[in-house]
Every structure is written in structure tokens, then in C-alpha cells.
Amino acid sequence: MKIRITVLLFIGFLTIYSCGTNEKSRKITAFVQPPDESSANLQPPEKIEIQDLRKIIREGEITFETADVNETKSLITKTTMELNGYITKESADDYTDRIEQTLIIRVPADKFDLLLAKISESARKIESKNIKALDVTEEYIDVEARLKTKKELENRYRELLAKASKVEEILSIEKEIGQLRADIESIEGRLRYLKDRVAFSSLTATYYQKINSAFGFSSKFGQAIRYGWKNLLWFFIGLTTIWPFIILLGGGLFAGFRINRKRKNRGKSA
């Protein structure tokens, strides 16, 4: 009887213990369960933008054939204006078999590829295309550092100038400031040049239109006569400009002829 009671008590104890353990297990599970994603306000991490500190000068050349040089020039001019660029130089040449034009264009550096693509699309035949990039980062940083150092030194000299009382000191300090100011202006000019070249890329576009190259004997014969007459007139004009030398040369030849003749006559009489 005592054994049964003991067994029952033991079974009851195990039952109560197992219920408590399950309760604790449920509480622990509930504690570690992740929160509902729908109720969480999750924000993506902010992107850290890293500025590219490189200073690149981009230049290019393109030579191509076009169907109409005038239309191509209008297209390039319009595209350049749309890209906030400008044309620095233009030239035109007429050859026997073609008409050729050249434009030097400058556009913002980030628009350079777009300009090159627009021009390439309008070309009938691209003969050559050369693009180069010059990294001037090291020089750019060096120029900025030199400029900062020079300006700091100038400020120190100006502080000394304000405290100087002797004429010799004042003149000496002003001389140093004048030399520093000249150096600063030179460095600032170089820095402006680098900034401009980096900010605006340059493209030299040479395009041509082929024309009929028939010989045209009659027209060329007429041109030859006109050119010959012009050359003859220029020949007389040239002679007119050197008339003193012609007179001196003629006088010298005449005097030499007379002297030679007298010598011959003396030889015969002897």
C-alpha cells in the first residue's frame, strides 16, 4: 500500500514538473521569436556617396565623310548649344575633289560622350577617331597645396608688416609680399587653366563632302591663262620693287665691259 502511494506521488510530481517545463519552454520560444515584419518599420541603410577626386582632361579628334557639309555644320552647332558647349574655332577649305570643314568644340566633360555619339551617327563614313584622357590629379593637388602654402605665408608677412616700425623692415617685408603675390597669381592662373580643361572637354571634328572631279579642259585652260597673266603682272611688279639693284647690276656690267675692252685695245697696240 505504501509502495502504491509512493509511485502515485512520484507520477504526480513528474506530471507537474513536465507541465512547468513546457510552460517555460513556451515562454522562452515566445521570447526569441522575431517580430512580425509587417509591423516593423525597416529602413534601408543610406548609401554613402564617394566623390571621385580624379581630375581628367579628355580630348578627341574625329574625321569623317558626310553627304552635306552645311547640314553637318548645322547639326554640330545645334547639338553643341543643346549640351551647353561652344565652338572655339572653325575653318573651311576647298580642294579639287572635296569640300572640307573643321570645328573645334568644347562641351562639359559629362556631355563629351553624347556629343561624340551624335556626330558619329551623322557620319557617312568615319575615317579616324582618336580619344585620349590625361590624368592631372597629381598636378591639380600639388598646385592647390602650393597655393594654400603661399597664401598662408603671405598672411604671416602681412601680420609682420602691421607690427613693423622700421623703414628697412617695412621695405623688406613689402618686397617679400610682392614676390609672393606674383607667385600666387601665377599659381592661380595655372589652377584656373586646369579647372577649365577638366570641366570642359575638347573635340576637333573634321568632315568633308566629296564633289565631282571631272578634268574640265576648257575651264582649266581658261584658268591657266588668267593665272599666267597674273603671274606676268606680279613679275613686273617685282622688277619695279628691285629697280635700284637692277641699275647697280647694269652699271657694274657696263663698267666691267669697258675696262675689259680697254685692256684688249692696249694689248693690241703694244
Secondary structure as GFF3:
##gff-version 3
##sequence-region A 1 270
A	DSSP	alpha_helix	2	32	.	.	.	ID=ss1
A	DSSP	beta_strand	56	65	.	.	.	ID=ss2
A	DSSP	alpha_helix	69	82	.	.	.	ID=ss3
A	DSSP	beta_strand	86	94	.	.	.	ID=ss4
A	DSSP	beta_strand	98	108	.	.	.	ID=ss5
A	DSSP	three_ten_helix	109	111	.	.	.	ID=ss6
A	DSSP	alpha_helix	112	122	.	.	.	ID=ss7
A	DSSP	beta_strand	125	135	.	.	.	ID=ss8
A	DSSP	alpha_helix	137	163	.	.	.	ID=ss9
A	DSSP	alpha_helix	167	199	.	.	.	ID=ss10
A	DSSP	beta_strand	200	210	.	.	.	ID=ss11
A	DSSP	alpha_helix	217	241	.	.	.	ID=ss12
A	DSSP	alpha_helix	243	269	.	.	.	ID=ss13
###
